Amino acid sequence: MTRDEHRRVVWAGDFAGPPGAPPDPRVWRHETGAGGWGDEQLQRYTASTRNAYLTGDGRLAITARREADGDITSARLTTLGRLTVRRGRVEARIRQPRGAGTWSAFWMLGDDLEDVGWPACGEIDVMEHVGAEPRTVHGTVHGPGYAGIGGGAGGRHEAPAPLADGFHTYAVTWTDDAVVWDLDGVEYHRVTPDDVPGPWPFRHGFHLLLNLAVGGRWPGNDADEVALPATMLVDHVRVLDLGSGGASGGTSGGASGGAEVTLHR
């Protein structure tokens, strides 16, 4: 039995429901709009079930589409105000979209975003994947003094096959003093307060986000010939307790406290 099999599931979202239904509104809400989202992205995020919907077999689909008028639509889901996480193993099992120009992400922002702004709130990118790098996953933290494309404290991992070929588990093990990334249980990067050139804003509650963008300023991810529709499939999102080991080599779960999940209902 692996160490992760000993971890207690603190919260799980498994996307059960009839095909075409929206994700659970008690947990997920839509952030909508266009304007580039700070990175010259091309999509307009909507609240439509054309862009975010249950598949009927326990999965969530986030689909970017080119509409009849040429507009590109997609979805960005957040748990802000509905679910808060602090510490733990935060993971999602995802099948990536295929094709250059897509930019999918599973990430977290500090719940104080609306009070202190970004990047002071802190950002933990559990997973970013751009279609121009079909085998690569990126994991990054952003904070004051280390934020934006190319500015965060991050790492990358090359999988043996394109990540759109099947489902993979993307995760961070997050304590008050370390963030450790793994793909399918294989660690590939870690960051501690000593590794960042600024404050460490990762000792408070965060909310989860899932989104599929198109285009943007990510180097080399040209969207001129992006093939749409493109879909990110999410099998589950989970928060597991830290267990007795915490982040291997970092602060233990006992020292920094276990995983905390708060549902705001």
C-alpha positions as CSV (number, residue, x, y, z in Angstrom):
1,M,0.0,0.0,0.0
2,T,1.4,3.4,-0.9
3,R,1.7,6.3,1.4
4,D,-1.2,8.2,-0.4
5,E,-3.5,5.2,0.2
6,H,-3.1,5.8,3.9
7,R,-4.3,9.4,3.6
8,R,-7.8,10.4,4.7
9,V,-10.0,12.0,2.1
10,V,-11.2,15.3,3.6
11,W,-13.3,16.4,0.7
12,A,-14.0,15.0,-2.8
13,G,-15.9,16.3,-5.8
14,D,-16.7,13.5,-8.3
15,F,-19.1,15.2,-10.7
16,A,-21.9,12.7,-10.5
17,G,-25.1,13.8,-12.3
18,P,-27.1,13.6,-15.5
19,P,-25.3,14.4,-18.8
20,G,-25.5,18.1,-19.7
21,A,-26.1,19.2,-16.1
22,P,-24.0,22.0,-14.6
23,P,-21.4,21.3,-11.9
24,D,-22.7,21.4,-8.3
25,P,-23.6,25.1,-7.7
26,R,-23.1,24.6,-4.0
27,V,-19.3,24.2,-4.7
28,W,-18.6,25.7,-8.1
29,R,-19.5,29.0,-9.5
30,H,-18.6,30.6,-12.9
31,E,-16.3,33.5,-13.5
32,T,-17.4,35.1,-16.8
33,G,-16.2,37.7,-19.2
34,A,-13.5,38.4,-21.8
35,G,-10.9,41.1,-22.1
36,G,-7.8,38.8,-22.2
37,W,-7.7,37.9,-18.5
38,G,-4.3,39.7,-18.1
39,D,-2.6,37.5,-20.6
40,E,-4.1,38.4,-24.0
41,Q,-6.3,35.3,-24.0
42,L,-8.8,34.9,-26.7
43,Q,-11.8,33.2,-25.0
44,R,-14.9,34.6,-23.4
45,Y,-15.8,32.7,-20.3
46,T,-19.5,31.9,-20.0
47,A,-21.9,30.2,-17.5
48,S,-23.3,28.0,-20.3
49,T,-23.6,24.3,-20.1
50,R,-22.1,24.3,-23.6
51,N,-18.8,25.1,-21.9
52,A,-19.0,23.4,-18.5
53,Y,-21.2,20.3,-18.1
54,L,-21.4,16.9,-16.5
55,T,-20.8,14.0,-18.9
56,G,-23.1,11.6,-17.2
57,D,-20.4,9.1,-16.2
58,G,-19.0,11.0,-13.2
59,R,-16.9,13.6,-15.0
60,L,-16.8,17.3,-15.7
61,A,-16.1,18.6,-19.2
62,I,-14.8,22.1,-19.8
63,T,-15.0,22.8,-23.5
64,A,-13.7,25.7,-25.5
65,R,-15.7,26.3,-28.7
66,R,-15.7,28.6,-31.7
67,E,-19.2,30.0,-32.0
68,A,-20.9,30.7,-35.3
69,D,-20.0,34.4,-35.1
70,G,-16.3,33.5,-34.6
71,D,-16.3,34.2,-30.9
72,I,-14.4,31.7,-28.7
73,T,-16.1,30.6,-25.6
74,S,-15.0,28.5,-22.6
75,A,-15.5,28.2,-18.8
76,R,-13.7,29.1,-15.7
77,L,-14.9,27.6,-12.4
78,T,-14.1,28.7,-8.9
79,T,-15.0,27.7,-5.4
80,L,-14.5,31.3,-4.0
81,G,-17.1,31.9,-1.3
82,R,-18.2,28.3,-1.4
83,L,-15.2,26.1,-0.5
84,T,-11.9,27.0,1.2
85,V,-8.9,24.8,1.5
86,R,-5.8,25.2,3.7
87,R,-3.0,22.6,3.6
88,G,-3.3,19.0,2.5
89,R,-2.8,17.0,-0.7
90,V,-4.8,18.8,-3.3
91,E,-5.3,16.7,-6.5
92,A,-7.3,16.4,-9.6
93,R,-7.5,13.5,-12.2
94,I,-7.6,15.2,-15.6
95,R,-7.4,14.3,-19.3
96,Q,-5.9,17.3,-21.1
97,P,-7.2,18.9,-24.2
98,R,-5.2,18.4,-27.4
99,G,-3.7,20.9,-29.7
100,A,-1.5,24.0,-29.8
101,G,-3.3,27.1,-28.5
102,T,-5.1,25.5,-25.5
103,W,-4.1,26.4,-22.0
104,S,-5.7,24.4,-19.2
105,A,-5.2,24.9,-15.5
106,F,-6.1,23.5,-12.0
107,W,-5.0,26.1,-9.5
108,M,-5.7,28.0,-6.2
109,L,-5.9,31.6,-5.2
110,G,-5.9,33.1,-1.6
111,D,-9.3,33.8,-0.3
112,D,-8.2,37.3,0.6
113,L,-7.9,38.1,-3.2
114,E,-10.6,40.7,-3.1
115,D,-9.0,42.4,-0.1
116,V,-5.3,42.4,-0.9
117,G,-5.3,41.7,-4.7
118,W,-3.1,39.5,-6.8
119,P,-0.3,38.5,-6.3
120,A,-0.4,39.4,-2.6
121,C,-3.1,36.8,-2.0
122,G,-0.8,34.1,-3.3
123,E,-1.3,31.7,-6.2
124,I,-0.6,27.9,-6.3
125,D,-0.7,26.5,-9.8
126,V,-1.2,22.8,-9.2
127,M,-1.2,22.2,-13.0
128,E,-0.8,24.2,-16.1
129,H,-0.6,22.6,-19.5
130,V,-0.3,24.2,-22.9
131,G,-1.1,22.3,-26.1
132,A,2.1,23.3,-27.8
133,E,4.0,21.2,-25.1
134,P,1.9,18.0,-25.2
135,R,3.9,16.0,-22.7
136,T,4.7,18.8,-20.2
137,V,3.1,19.8,-17.0
138,H,4.1,23.0,-15.2
139,G,3.7,23.7,-11.4
140,T,4.3,27.2,-10.0
141,V,3.7,29.5,-7.1
142,H,3.2,33.3,-7.4
143,G,3.6,35.9,-4.7
144,P,4.7,39.5,-4.3
145,G,8.0,39.9,-6.2
146,Y,7.7,36.6,-8.1
147,A,4.6,36.6,-10.3
148,G,3.4,36.4,-13.9
149,I,4.5,34.3,-16.9
150,G,8.2,33.5,-16.4
151,G,8.2,35.2,-13.0
152,G,6.8,32.6,-10.6
153,A,8.8,30.0,-8.7
154,G,8.0,26.9,-10.7
155,G,9.1,23.6,-12.2
156,R,8.1,21.4,-15.1
157,H,7.9,17.7,-15.8
158,E,8.0,15.7,-19.1
159,A,5.7,12.7,-19.3
160,P,6.6,9.8,-21.5
161,A,3.5,10.4,-23.7
162,P,1.1,13.2,-24.5
163,L,-1.0,14.1,-21.5
164,A,-4.1,14.2,-23.7
165,D,-3.7,10.5,-24.3
166,G,-5.2,9.6,-21.0
167,F,-6.1,10.6,-17.4
168,H,-3.4,11.7,-15.0
169,T,-3.4,12.8,-11.4
170,Y,-2.0,16.3,-10.8
171,A,-1.3,17.2,-7.2
172,V,0.4,19.3,-4.7
173,T,1.2,18.4,-1.1
174,W,0.9,21.8,0.7
175,T,2.0,22.5,4.2
176,D,2.5,25.9,5.8
177,D,6.1,25.9,4.8
178,A,6.4,23.9,1.6
179,V,4.6,23.1,-1.7
180,V,5.5,19.9,-3.4
181,W,4.2,18.9,-6.9
182,D,3.8,15.4,-8.3
183,L,2.4,13.8,-11.4
184,D,0.8,10.4,-10.9
185,G,2.6,10.2,-7.5
186,V,6.1,11.1,-8.9
187,E,7.5,14.2,-7.3
188,Y,9.0,16.7,-9.7
189,H,9.3,20.0,-7.9
190,R,9.2,21.7,-4.5
191,V,9.3,25.2,-3.1
192,T,9.8,26.5,0.4
193,P,10.0,30.1,1.8
194,D,13.8,30.0,1.3
195,D,13.3,29.5,-2.4
196,V,11.2,32.7,-3.2
197,P,12.5,36.3,-3.5
198,G,9.6,37.7,-1.5
199,P,6.9,37.1,1.1
200,W,5.4,33.6,1.5
201,P,1.5,34.1,1.3
202,F,0.6,30.4,1.6
203,R,-0.4,30.1,5.3
204,H,-4.1,30.8,5.0
205,G,-7.2,29.6,3.1
206,F,-7.4,29.3,-0.6
207,H,-10.1,28.5,-3.2
208,L,-9.9,26.2,-6.2
209,L,-10.1,27.0,-9.8
210,L,-10.5,25.0,-13.0
211,N,-10.3,26.6,-16.4
212,L,-9.5,26.2,-20.1
213,A,-8.1,29.2,-21.9
214,V,-7.2,29.7,-25.5
215,G,-4.2,31.7,-26.7
216,G,-2.5,34.1,-24.3
217,R,1.1,35.1,-23.9
218,W,2.6,31.7,-23.0
219,P,5.7,31.6,-25.3
220,G,5.3,29.2,-28.2
221,N,1.6,28.4,-27.6
222,D,0.4,30.0,-30.9
223,A,-3.4,29.9,-31.2
224,D,-3.7,31.0,-34.8
225,E,-4.7,27.5,-36.0
226,V,-6.2,26.2,-32.7
227,A,-8.5,23.2,-33.3
228,L,-11.8,23.7,-31.6
229,P,-13.8,22.3,-29.8
230,A,-11.2,21.2,-27.3
231,T,-12.1,19.6,-24.0
232,M,-10.5,19.2,-20.6
233,L,-12.1,16.2,-18.8
234,V,-12.0,16.2,-15.0
235,D,-12.6,12.8,-13.3
236,H,-12.4,14.1,-9.7
237,V,-11.0,16.8,-7.4
238,R,-9.9,15.8,-3.9
239,V,-8.3,17.1,-0.8
240,L,-6.6,14.6,1.3
241,D,-5.0,14.9,4.8
242,L,-1.3,15.3,5.1
243,G,-0.9,12.0,7.0
244,S,2.0,11.4,9.3
245,G,4.7,12.3,6.7
246,G,3.5,15.7,5.5
247,A,5.5,16.9,2.5
248,S,8.5,14.5,2.3
249,G,11.5,16.4,3.4
250,G,9.5,19.5,4.4
251,T,7.3,20.4,7.4
252,S,5.3,17.4,8.7
253,G,1.6,17.5,8.9
254,G,1.8,17.3,12.6
255,A,4.0,20.4,12.8
256,S,2.0,22.6,10.5
257,G,-1.5,21.2,11.0
258,G,-3.6,18.9,8.9
259,A,-5.7,19.6,5.9
260,E,-8.6,22.0,6.5
261,V,-11.7,22.3,4.2
262,T,-14.5,24.7,4.9
263,L,-17.8,24.6,3.0
264,H,-19.6,28.0,3.1
265,R,-23.2,27.0,3.0
